[in-house]
């Protein structure tokens, strides 16, 4: 039987049979507004494409290879069409690995033909069929395309209107940034980390103390430093480190989908590529031996690893100055003696105790700085 507390969260998030915040009325947007829609679906791969092809990461619909391809398709034998197709093929090659798709040329050529057929169908009908899905990102201008980039590109290129539904950001997060293996009854249907943009929470999680912990560090501790965040989740500590003065931050996360979403938040918060992310299995993977970081974050990760000794190897090989180490609830320094002995830190400083979660504000998670 569901607890009353969990039941309330399920009701708020699921909203019965329809997502909370899903507008019942489909709105019709004209082509001139569609051209200003923003790209939402940044991932580990396609960010490199947009860095190469755009002056910034605020990508409008008219900046996408989707739009260029749709626009040029009206003259299929032109040089513009050849260039647009080449860019679209390049985009697919960059974007698809993040979704585990085959990037072989034959597969990408098939996608190009599907896109051309889609353009022809919409031009013949003079209307876009299914509504696209949009959202607004708190603190940022414009509407972002959650689902329907190709339909929007075609409509904008052909001068047609597009039907769309606008989701509030919480609903967008739960339906497009959800990683199911990290949700469940024990998680109260909430992400582990609260999602922040510009230090403000835009989706409540089970932990909302990212900046409280960063503010507990000694003044200037991260200023000018390079940081590696092991087990970074959706990247909020990594992004926070950059906002606290770090020059470069790498987040390591076992879930590729989570790393994709962390990349997206780094883009939205203006931190990419200074903050980047990498799929990484902390039990077994190692960073290159010559790669050095001044500081490592290892926050409430130790007991989740089958082989936590690998953390010590990362510290020995890749960390120059210190580790910010957060223990699990109701633990003491001695509970991590194997890790401490493996590294032989020169000095250990206790800085604070963090809350268990938003559901239990008891300060039970100890945080130390472990100096090499």
C-alpha positions in Angstrom: 0.0 0.0 0.0 1.4 3.4 -0.9 2.3 5.8 1.8 0.4 9.1 1.9 3.6 11.0 1.3 4.5 8.9 -1.8 0.9 9.1 -3.0 1.0 12.8 -2.9 4.2 12.9 -5.0 2.8 10.5 -7.5 -0.3 12.6 -7.9 1.7 15.8 -8.4 4.0 14.2 -10.9 1.8 11.9 -12.8 -1.4 14.0 -12.6 -3.7 10.9 -13.2 -3.7 9.8 -16.8 -2.1 13.0 -18.2 1.1 14.7 -17.2 0.9 17.7 -15.0 1.4 20.9 -17.0 0.4 19.4 -20.4 -1.8 22.0 -22.0 -5.1 20.6 -23.3 -5.3 23.1 -26.1 -3.0 22.8 -29.1 -1.6 26.1 -30.1 -0.8 27.1 -33.7 2.6 28.8 -34.2 3.4 30.7 -37.5 6.6 30.1 -39.4 8.3 33.3 -38.2 8.0 32.2 -34.6 9.0 28.6 -35.4 12.3 30.0 -36.8 13.1 31.3 -33.4 12.4 28.1 -31.5 15.4 26.8 -29.6 17.1 23.4 -29.8 16.7 21.3 -26.6 18.1 17.9 -27.4 21.8 18.5 -26.8 23.7 15.3 -26.0 27.3 14.0 -25.5 27.9 14.0 -29.3 25.9 16.7 -31.0 27.3 19.5 -28.8 30.6 19.1 -30.7 28.7 19.6 -33.9 27.1 22.9 -32.7 30.4 24.1 -31.3 32.0 23.7 -34.7 29.1 25.2 -36.6 27.7 28.0 -34.4 29.2 31.0 -32.6 27.3 30.0 -29.4 25.2 27.3 -27.9 21.8 29.1 -28.1 20.8 27.3 -31.2 17.7 28.6 -33.0 15.7 26.4 -35.4 17.2 28.4 -38.3 20.7 27.4 -37.0 20.0 23.7 -37.2 21.1 21.4 -40.0 17.5 20.2 -40.0 16.3 23.6 -41.2 19.1 24.0 -43.8 18.3 20.6 -45.3 14.6 21.3 -45.4 15.2 24.7 -47.0 17.6 23.4 -49.6 15.5 20.4 -50.5 13.3 22.5 -52.7 16.2 22.6 -55.2 17.6 19.0 -54.9 20.3 19.4 -57.6 21.8 22.6 -56.2 25.1 23.1 -54.5 23.2 24.4 -51.4 21.4 21.1 -51.2 24.7 19.1 -51.4 26.2 21.3 -48.6 23.1 21.0 -46.5 22.9 17.2 -46.9 26.6 17.0 -46.0 26.0 19.0 -42.8 23.0 16.9 -41.9 24.9 13.7 -42.3 27.7 15.1 -40.2 25.1 16.0 -37.5 23.7 12.5 -37.5 27.2 11.0 -37.1 27.8 13.3 -34.1 24.4 12.9 -32.5 23.5 9.2 -32.9 26.2 7.5 -30.8 24.6 9.1 -27.7 21.5 7.1 -28.4 23.3 4.0 -29.4 22.4 4.2 -33.0 24.4 2.9 -36.0 26.2 5.8 -37.7 27.1 3.9 -40.8 26.7 6.0 -44.0 24.0 3.7 -45.4 21.9 4.2 -42.2 22.4 7.9 -42.3 21.6 8.1 -46.0 18.3 6.2 -45.2 17.5 8.9 -42.6 18.1 11.6 -45.2 15.7 9.9 -47.6 13.1 9.5 -44.8 13.5 13.3 -44.1 13.0 14.2 -47.8 9.9 12.0 -47.9 8.6 13.7 -44.8 9.2 17.1 -46.4 7.3 16.1 -49.5 4.3 14.7 -47.5 4.0 18.0 -45.5 4.4 20.2 -48.6 1.7 18.2 -50.4 -0.7 18.3 -47.5 0.3 22.0 -46.7 0.1 21.2 -43.0 2.0 19.5 -40.2 0.2 16.6 -38.7 0.9 15.7 -35.1 1.6 18.5 -32.6 5.2 19.1 -31.6 6.1 19.5 -27.9 7.7 22.6 -26.5 8.8 23.9 -23.1 10.1 27.1 -21.6 13.4 26.9 -19.6 13.3 29.0 -16.4 15.3 32.2 -16.8 15.9 31.8 -20.5 14.0 33.4 -23.4 12.1 31.5 -26.1 10.5 28.1 -26.6 12.5 24.9 -26.7 11.6 22.0 -29.0 11.4 18.8 -26.9 10.0 16.7 -29.6 9.5 17.6 -33.3 12.7 19.3 -34.6 12.2 17.9 -38.1 8.5 19.0 -38.2 9.5 22.5 -37.0 12.3 22.7 -39.5 10.0 21.7 -42.4 7.3 24.1 -41.4 9.7 27.0 -41.0 11.3 26.2 -44.4 8.0 25.9 -46.2 6.4 28.9 -44.4 3.7 26.8 -42.7 2.3 27.0 -39.2 2.9 24.2 -36.7 0.6 22.8 -34.1 2.3 22.6 -30.7 1.7 21.8 -27.0 3.7 23.6 -24.4 4.8 21.6 -21.3 6.0 23.3 -18.1 9.6 22.6 -17.3 8.9 20.1 -14.4 6.7 18.0 -16.8 9.4 18.3 -19.5 12.0 17.1 -17.0 10.0 14.1 -15.9 9.1 13.0 -19.4 12.3 13.9 -21.4 15.1 13.9 -18.7 14.0 10.9 -16.7 16.4 8.0 -16.2 14.1 5.2 -15.1 16.9 3.1 -13.4 17.3 5.9 -10.9 13.6 6.4 -10.1 11.3 4.1 -8.2 9.3 3.7 -5.0 12.4 4.2 -2.8 13.2 7.4 -4.7 9.7 8.9 -4.3 9.6 9.3 -8.0 12.1 12.1 -7.8 15.6 12.6 -9.3 18.4 12.3 -6.8 19.8 15.7 -7.5 17.7 18.8 -7.7 18.1 20.4 -11.1 19.5 23.9 -11.0 19.8 26.7 -13.6 21.7 29.8 -12.5 21.8 28.4 -8.9 18.0 28.2 -8.8 16.1 24.9 -8.5 14.0 24.2 -11.6 13.1 20.6 -10.6 13.1 19.5 -7.0 15.1 16.4 -6.2 15.8 14.3 -3.1 19.0 16.4 -2.5 18.8 20.2 -2.7 22.0 21.1 -1.0 24.5 21.4 -3.9 25.4 25.0 -3.2 25.2 24.6 0.6 28.0 22.0 0.3 30.0 24.1 -2.1 29.7 27.1 0.1 31.0 25.1 3.0 34.4 24.7 1.3 37.2 27.1 2.3 37.0 30.5 0.5 38.6 30.3 -2.9 39.1 26.5 -2.7 38.0 25.9 -6.3 39.1 29.2 -7.8 41.2 28.5 -10.9 41.2 24.8 -10.3 40.5 21.8 -12.5 38.0 19.3 -11.0 36.8 15.8 -11.7 33.5 14.7 -10.3 33.3 10.9 -10.0 29.6 9.8 -10.0 28.3 13.1 -11.1 24.6 12.2 -11.6 22.9 14.9 -13.7 26.0 17.2 -13.3 24.8 19.7 -10.7 28.0 19.5 -8.6 30.2 19.8 -11.7 28.3 22.9 -12.9 28.3 24.3 -9.4 32.1 23.9 -9.2 32.5 25.9 -12.4 30.2 28.7 -11.0 32.4 28.7 -7.8 35.6 29.4 -9.9 36.8 26.1 -11.3 38.2 26.6 -14.8 37.6 23.1 -16.1 35.3 20.3 -14.8 34.9 16.7 -16.0 31.9 14.8 -14.7 32.0 11.0 -14.8 28.8 9.1 -14.7 27.9 5.4 -15.2 24.7 6.1 -17.0 25.2 7.4 -20.6 21.7 8.9 -20.5 22.5 10.7 -17.3 25.7 12.0 -18.9 23.7 13.2 -21.9 21.3 15.1 -19.6 24.1 16.6 -17.6 25.6 17.8 -20.9 22.3 19.5 -21.7 22.2 21.3 -18.4 25.8 22.5 -18.9 24.7 24.0 -22.2 21.6 25.6 -20.8 23.6 27.1 -17.8 26.3 28.5 -20.1 29.0 26.2 -18.8 29.7 23.9 -21.8 32.5 23.1 -22.9 34.2 24.3 -19.7 32.1 21.6 -18.0 31.8 18.3 -19.9 30.8 14.8 -19.1 31.9 11.2 -19.9 30.3 7.8 -19.4 32.4 6.1 -16.8 32.1 2.9 -14.8 33.8 3.9 -11.5 34.2 0.3 -10.4 36.6 -0.5 -13.2 37.3 2.4 -15.6 40.4 4.6 -15.3 41.2 8.0 -16.6 44.4 8.3 -18.8 47.5 8.2 -16.6 48.7 11.6 -17.8 45.4 13.4 -17.1 45.6 15.5 -14.0 42.9 17.4 -11.9 43.6 19.6 -9.0 40.5 18.4 -7.1 38.2 15.4 -7.2 34.6 15.2 -5.9 33.6 11.8 -4.5 30.3 12.5 -3.0 28.2 9.7 -1.4 29.5 7.2 -3.9 31.9 4.9 -2.0 29.3 2.4 -0.8 27.5 2.2 -4.1 30.6 0.7 -5.7 31.3 -3.0 -5.9 35.0 -2.2 -6.0 35.5 1.2 -4.2 39.2 0.6 -4.2 39.2 1.9 -7.7 38.5 5.4 -6.3 41.9 5.2 -4.6 43.5 4.4 -7.9 41.9 7.4 -9.5 43.2 9.6 -6.7 46.7 8.2 -6.9 47.0 8.6 -10.7 44.9 11.7 -11.5 44.4 14.0 -8.5 47.0 16.5 -7.6 45.8 18.4 -4.5 42.7 17.1 -2.7 39.5 15.1 -2.7 36.2 16.5 -1.4 34.7 13.3 0.0 31.1 13.0 1.3 30.3 10.0 3.3 27.0 8.1 3.4 24.4 8.8 6.1 25.4 8.0 9.6 29.0 7.0 8.7 32.3 8.0 10.2 35.8 8.5 8.8 36.8 5.0 10.0 34.1 3.5 7.8 36.3 4.4 4.8 39.6 3.3 6.3 40.5 1.0 3.3 40.2 3.9 0.9 42.2 6.2 3.2 45.0 3.7 3.7 45.2 3.1 0.0 45.9 6.7 -0.7 47.7 7.8 2.5 46.4 11.4 2.6 48.7 14.0 4.3 45.9 15.8 6.1 42.1 15.4 6.6 39.8 18.3 7.4 36.1 17.9 8.4 34.1 20.7 6.9 30.4 20.0 7.5 27.6 17.5 7.8 24.9 17.5 5.1 21.3 16.5 5.4 20.2 13.0 4.7 17.7 14.2 2.1 14.8 16.7 1.6 12.7 14.2 3.5 15.0 14.0 6.5 17.0 17.2 7.2 19.1 15.4 9.9 22.8 16.4 9.2 24.0 12.8 8.7 26.4 12.9 5.7 29.9 14.0 6.8 32.0 15.9 4.3 35.8 16.0 4.5 38.6 17.5 2.5 41.3 14.8 2.0 44.6 16.5 1.1 47.2 14.6 -0.8 
